[in-house]
Amino acid sequence: MAKKITKNLGMLLLAIWLILSGLLQLIDIGIPAIGTFILPLLAIAAGVLLLLNK
């Protein structure tokens, strides 16, 4: 089952990015690094992996 989930790493990272960005809009988390560093990094990684079909 774990192989099936991580088969398309780009889609997995995209899903994580969408969930986190949605949660940040709903609740105010006092960790500024999430919105300024982690989410853009996840978006770039997901985009690159999706372009590479990984």
C-alpha positions in Angstrom: 0.0 0.0 0.0 2.8 2.4 0.8 4.2 2.0 -2.7 0.9 2.9 -4.2 0.7 6.2 -2.2 4.2 7.3 -3.1 4.1 6.1 -6.7 3.5 9.7 -7.9 5.6 11.8 -5.6 4.7 15.1 -7.4 1.0 14.5 -6.8 1.6 13.6 -3.1 3.6 16.8 -2.6 0.9 18.8 -4.4 -1.8 17.3 -2.1 0.2 18.2 1.0 0.7 21.7 -0.3 -3.0 22.2 -1.0 -4.0 20.9 2.4 -1.4 23.0 4.3 -2.3 26.2 2.4 -6.0 25.6 3.0 -5.4 25.0 6.7 -3.3 28.2 7.0 -6.2 30.1 5.6 -8.6 28.7 8.1 -6.5 28.8 11.3 -3.7 31.2 12.2 -0.7 29.1 13.1 2.0 31.2 14.8 4.8 29.6 12.8 5.8 32.1 10.1 8.3 29.6 8.5 5.4 27.5 7.2 3.9 30.2 5.0 7.2 31.9 4.0 9.5 28.9 3.4 7.9 25.5 3.6 4.9 26.0 1.4 6.8 27.7 -1.5 9.4 24.9 -1.2 6.7 22.3 -1.4 5.1 24.0 -4.4 8.4 24.1 -6.3 9.2 20.5 -5.5 5.7 19.4 -6.6 5.9 21.4 -9.8 9.3 20.0 -10.8 8.3 16.4 -10.0 5.0 16.8 -11.9 6.9 18.1 -14.9 9.3 15.2 -14.7 6.3 12.7 -14.3 7.7 11.3 -11.1 
